Amino acid sequence: MSKQQVVDRIKEYISELELPEVDSKLPKVFRSESLAFQNDTPGAAANAGSLVSFVSGLTQEHKSDVLNSTLLAQLAATKKYDRFKQTRQWYEFYTSVLAQVGWVVPAFAYREYSPSGSSFLVADAIIEILKAIATGNEMDILVTSLNALKNNPKNEGSLTLFEQQSFPENLGTFQVLPVGEDDGQLVMAMSALEFRADKHVTRFLWFSWSNVSTKLFQSSQKAVLNEDVYSRVRAEVIKKLGDRASQYIKDIEI
């Protein structure tokens, strides 16, 4: 199969993906002028049920590529499976969409997170989990982003968006994605998490959860974007998302 035939097949795949209908009641929260989305600046965003952070030095286009491709994967998976009750199937389809548009994603292997004490904060667990695969710069921007999300009142809208999409009741499904570059190639440290709690609270990342009544499952790996593939289908991804990107992507002021 020629390269053009491969690209045509991917374009057809994107065209045939089913996404949830655009909800006209949702406000448009994307701010293109935000520093988070500019060239070379470190930044972060709530992207539906994902928290995405960027080290400095990335182009605006590369940031958009990450946000758009991962949002497409989330929405397509949510259309096909219940994000909270069919979580493993949801993640399988999520990763298959990413792979189709150009991400090289290793297979997910889930294991239960085992905190050292009788209680834990999800935010602390995220940091511990990602330390195993993320670079120092990726960890620095991740920690900065989490602290800004927790402490800066200007980020209340971003936090609300993330929580509504990731943990609306007592079951949670969310991703934490620090992003950097290696020799000009986009690299994403992916942490896919499944959270089962005995109750619902807001600001759940910083709530003290009992490790008896709460379970956190995670799978973490590095994903690399094949720019040669994605650049040829970028326009199709943007077109497929339509207004959804403006409703589900909100910057985090750091």
Residue pairs with C-beta under 8 A, 6 or more apart in sequence:
1 9
6 229
7 229
7 232
7 233
10 100
10 101
10 102
10 229
10 232
10 233
10 236
11 233
11 236
13 100
14 72
14 100
14 101
14 233
14 236
14 237
14 240
15 236
15 240
17 72
17 76
17 79
17 97
17 240
18 76
18 79
18 80
19 72
19 75
19 76
19 79
19 240
19 241
19 244
20 75
20 78
20 79
22 242
22 243
22 244
22 247
23 247
26 247
26 248
27 247
28 243
28 246
28 247
29 157
29 161
29 246
29 247
29 248
29 249
29 250
30 245
30 246
30 247
30 249
30 250
30 251
31 37
31 250
31 251
34 43
34 251
34 253
35 41
35 43
35 251
36 43
36 44
36 45
36 54
36 63
36 251
36 252
36 253
36 254
37 43
37 45
37 60
37 63
37 64
37 251
38 60
39 58
39 59
39 60
40 56
40 57
40 58
40 59
41 56
42 53
42 54
42 55
42 56
42 141
42 144
42 254
43 53
43 54
43 63
43 251
43 252
43 254
44 51
44 52
44 53
44 54
44 141
44 144
44 145
44 148
44 149
44 251
44 252
44 254
45 51
45 52
45 67
45 158
45 249
45 250
45 251
45 252
46 52
46 149
46 158
46 159
46 161
46 162
46 249
46 250
46 252
47 67
47 70
47 71
47 74
47 248
47 249
48 71
48 74
48 75
48 161
48 162
48 165
48 166
48 248
48 249
49 74
49 83
49 162
49 165
49 166
49 173
49 174
49 175
50 70
50 71
50 74
50 162
50 166
50 174
50 175
50 176
50 177
51 145
51 146
51 149
51 162
51 174
51 175
51 176
51 177
51 252
52 66
52 67
52 70
52 177
52 179
53 138
53 141
53 142
53 144
53 145
53 177
53 178
53 179
53 252
54 63
54 66
54 141
54 179
54 180
55 135
55 137
55 138
55 140
55 141
55 178
55 179
55 180
55 181
56 137
56 141
57 181
58 179
58 180
58 181
58 186
62 181
62 186
63 179
65 186
65 225
65 230
65 234
66 177
66 179
66 186
66 188
66 225
67 245
67 249
68 234
68 237
68 238
68 241
68 245
69 98
69 101
69 102
69 103
69 225
69 230
69 237
70 98
70 175
70 177
71 241
71 244
71 245
71 248
71 249
72 97
72 101
72 237
72 240
72 241
73 94
73 95
73 97
73 98
73 101
74 94
74 175
75 241
75 244
75 248
76 93
76 94
76 97
77 83
77 90
77 91
77 93
77 94
77 97
78 90
80 89
80 90
80 93
81 89
81 90
81 93
82 90
83 90
83 173
84 168
84 169
84 171
84 172
84 173
85 171
87 171
87 173
87 194
88 110
88 194
90 173
91 108
91 173
91 192
91 194
91 219
92 108
94 192
95 105
95 107
95 108
98 105
98 223
99 105
101 229
101 230
101 233
101 237
102 225
102 226
102 227
102 228
102 229
102 230
102 233
103 188
103 223
103 224
103 225
103 226
103 230
104 223
104 224
104 225
104 226
105 190
105 221
105 223
106 221
106 222
106 223
108 192
108 219
108 221
109 219
110 192
110 194
110 217
110 218
110 219
111 217
111 218
111 219
112 215
112 216
112 217
113 120
113 125
113 129
113 216
113 217
113 218
114 211
115 125
115 211
117 211
118 210
118 211
118 212
119 208
119 209
119 210
119 211
120 208
120 209
120 211
120 214
120 216
121 205
121 206
121 207
121 208
121 209
122 193
122 195
122 204
122 205
122 206
122 207
122 209
122 216
123 146
123 150
123 205
123 206
125 216
125 218
126 142
126 146
126 176
126 191
126 193
126 205
127 139
127 142
127 143
127 146
129 191
129 218
129 220
130 138
130 139
130 142
130 176
130 178
130 189
130 191
130 220
131 139
132 220
133 189
133 220
133 221
133 222
134 142
134 178
134 189
135 180
135 189
137 180
138 178
138 179
138 180
138 189
139 178
141 178
141 254
142 176
142 178
144 254
145 252
145 254
146 205
148 155
148 252
148 253
148 254
149 155
149 158
149 159
149 162
149 205
149 252
150 203
150 205
150 206
152 253
152 254
154 253
155 252
155 253
157 250
158 250
158 251
158 252
159 203
161 248
161 250
162 174
163 202
163 203
163 204
165 174
165 248
166 172
166 173
166 174
167 174
167 195
167 200
167 204
168 200
169 200
170 196
170 197
170 198
170 199
170 200
171 195
171 196
171 197
172 193
172 194
172 195
172 196
172 197
172 204
173 193
173 194
173 195
174 193
174 195
175 190
175 191
175 192
175 193
176 191
176 193
177 188
177 189
177 190
177 191
178 188
178 189
179 186
179 187
179 188
179 189
180 186
180 187
180 189
181 187
182 224
185 224
185 225
185 227
186 224
186 225
186 227
187 222
187 223
187 224
187 225
188 222
188 223
188 224
188 225
189 220
189 222
190 220
190 221
190 222
190 223
191 218
191 219
191 220
192 218
192 219
192 220
193 216
193 217
193 218
194 216
194 217
194 218
195 204
195 214
195 215
195 216
195 217
196 214
196 215
196 216
196 217
197 204
197 209
197 213
197 214
198 213
198 214
201 207
230 237
238 245
